[in-house]
Amino acid sequence: MNDRVNILIIEDEAILAMALSDQLEDDGYNVIGVASNGRKALDLFQNNHVDLILCDITIKGEWDGIDTIRHLFTLRQAPVIYLTAIADRTTIQRAKETLPAAYITKPFDTNQLRLAIEMAINNFSVRVLTPRPHSSNSTDLITVPPASEKTSRDSSRTAPVLKVDDALFVKQNYQFVKVLLADVLYLEADNIHTTIVSQHRKYAVRLSMSHLLERLQYDRMVRIHRSFVVNLDRIDSFSEHEVVIGTHAIPLGRNYKEEFMQHFPVC
């Protein structure tokens, strides 16, 4: 399974696009393709799952970067970061109308890009959970500061777990790792930390179980013990005292048994 975040790059400067692609791959992301014009970007977006778009505004072809994003968004929404040397009022106003998550100016460094990606996923997650009117007047364009302005400090404020549609984005060091909700087996709490156990890996996050469940808003995740939440769709068997998921035997707490059994109505 590919649990990496899929990124589409829209950039017509070949050398920059190649360097950007290599950097993202080194950071653990998956670049699904590079488009030098809007038509190619639309084709890549239509035929691939894209979690994030990095888009230059000045590109080849009949559409500029902002027009391209508008065409992509007729298919579906995705977080977008504009990468550009343009910062005039008219261009920024046009960019704001597409509700970008971040806007960074060239030249930029590695720390700026990493912070921008975190902000993009975070802001898109918030927008999905709490939709706002599509109005340029209600949206502030976020410009990512240079690394000299302590971007690492700002980066630490990003939530460790974000939810977008049917996936979680779990922050591991300076990148986000994508975990499909359907692949989560169970959650295990340990004070202020929670371990997300998926079909393939474990992810420890500094977030209490209650706060994590609040972020998930996923009704298939059910608490069966003070320290455990299970995915109902991944249960193989259960008894009076435990729930079995694959090779994992998880205790079924007495105080949670009645609520758990309500998910299995008697025919």
N, C-alpha and C positions, 0 to 999 in steps of 0.2 A: 504493500500500500504506500502511496506517496502522501506523506503528511506535511509536506512543505507548502508554504503559501505560494500560490501561482501569481506571477506578475507579468503583465503585458507592458512592454516598452514602446512608446511612440516617439521616435527620434530620427531625424533625417541626417544627422552628422554621424557617419559610419564609425569613425574612430571613437567618438564619445559613447555611442551606443554599445560598441564592443566592450569598452572599459567598464561601463555601467553594468552590463550583463555579467561580466566576469566578477565584479565586486559583489553583486547580489548573490551569485551562485556561491561565492566563497563564504558569504554570510549565512548560507543555508537556505536561501530562497530558490524557487524554481521559476526560471524565465521561460514562459511558454512561447515567446517569439518577439521579434523586433519589427516594427512597421515604420517605414519612412514616409508613408502617406496615409490619408484617412481611409481610403478604400481597402488597403491591405489590413489596416487596424480593425476595420469592421469585420472582415473575413476571419481574422484570428479570434476576435472576440466572440463571434457567432459560433465558432467551431471548437472552442476550448472553454474550460471552466476558469474564469479569471477572478481572483480575489482582490487584486489591486492593480491600478493603472498608473504608470508614470508617463506623463505626456508633455512634450515640448509644445509651445504654442506656435512657433514658426516652423512649419514643415512643408514638404513638397505637396503638390497636388492642388485640387480645387478647394479643399477644405483646409482651414488652419486647425490647430489643435483644439480650440474651443468648439468649432463646428463639428469636429470629429467626435468629441465627447458627447455632444448633443445627439448625434446619430447613434452612437453606441447605447446611450441611455434610452433610446426608443425600444431597445431589445430588453434591457434589464439595468438595474442600478448596480454600481460598484464604487468603492472609494477611489478617488482620483487625486493625484498630486501633480500640480503643474511645475515643470522645470523650464525656466525661461530667463532670458536676459532682458525681457521687456517688462517694464513696470510703470507704464503711463496710465493715467486715470481711466481712459476709455477701455483699455485692454483689461485692467483689473475689474472694472465694472462688468464687462462681458463675462469674465471668468467667474465672478461671484454668482452669476445667474445659474451656473451649473452646480452650485453647492460643493465646491472642492473641499477636501479635508485639509489641504496644506498647499502652500505656494512658495517655492524656494527659487532664488535667483542664481544664475550662473555667474561665476564659477562657484561650486559648492564642494564641501568636503564630506568625508565618510560619516562623521558624527552628525552633521546636518541631515544627511539622507536617512540615517537610522532613526533619528528623532522624528523626521517627517513621516516615515512609514508607521511608526507607533501611533502618531497623532492621527494619521489617516484611518487606520483600523479602528482606533478608539472612537473617533468622531462619527464614523459611519455606523458603528455599533450603537452609539447613543441615538443617532438619527433614525435607525431602524426601530428601536424600542419606543422612542417618543417622537413620532413624525411631526415635523413643523410645516407650515404653509410654504409652498414653493415661491418664495419672494426674495428678491435680491436685497430688499430693504431690511429684512429680518436676519440676514446672515452676514457675519463678519468674516472676511477672508483672513485666514491665519498664515502669517509669514513666519517661516522658521528662521530663528536667529542664527548667526554664525557660531561655531564651536566656542569662540572666545567669550561668549556670553553665557557660559555654563549650561550648555544644552544637556549635559549628563544629569544635572540637578532637576531640570524640567522633565527629563525622560523618566525619572524615578517616580513621578506622580501618576504615570499611566497605570491603569488597572491591570492586575496580573492575569485576569481572565476576562475575555470579551466574547459576546455571543452575536453572531450574525447569521440569520436564517437557521440552517440545520447544523451549524458548526460552531465550535469554540475556537478561539485563538488564545493559546496559552503562552504567556511571556516566559521565555527561557533565556536568561542573560539579556542580550540586546536584540533578540529577534522573537517573533511570534511563530509558534508551531500550530498548525491547524489540526484539530481533532473533531471528527464527525460525532455528533451526539449519539448516533446509532451505534458507534463503536465503543462508547463508554460502558464498562461493565459495572463499576461501582465507585463510590467515593468513600474515603476513610479519613476521619477527622482526628487531629492530634493538637488539641489546644487551639492556637491561632493559625495553624497550618492545616491544609487539606490535601490529600493525595488523590489525584484523578487517575484511576486505573482503567486503561483502555485495552482493547484487544491486542495491541502491539507494544505499548509502553506505559510507564508510570510518569506522572508529572506532579511534582510537589509545588504548591503555591502558598504564598503567605496570605491566606484568606480563610476566615472561619467558615465552617460548614453552612451556617445560616446565611451568611452573606453570599456564598457561592450559589446556594439554591435560589436565592433571590435574583441573582444575575441570570441563572439558567432559564427560569420560567418554562420548565419542561415537565409536563405532567406524568411522564413515564418514569421519572426518577422519584422513588419512594423511600422514605426513611424507615428502617426496620430496627434500628438500634441507636443509642445515643451517639455512637461513633461511626455508623455506617448508613449509606444510602445506596440502593441498588436500582439498576435499570430493569424494569419489569420485562422488557422484551428480550433480555439476555439470560433470564432464569432458566436453568435446566431442571431443577427439582427443589422441593422444600419439605421440611418436616415441622414438628412442633417447636424445634429449638434452633434450626438453622436453614439458611437458603444457600443452595449450591449453584454457582455460576462457573462452568468449566471445571478447573481444578481448585477453585476457591470456595471454601466453606465459610460462610459469613453468619455470625450469630444473629438469631431473631430474638430481640428483646421482648420481655413480657409486656411492657407498657406500649409496645408498637404492634403487637400481634393482631389485635382486633382491626385496626385501621388497614394493616397489610392484607388481611383476609377479605376485606371488602372489595378488593380488586379481583377476587375470584368468586363471583356469585355462583351459588348452587343452582344447577339447571333443574 
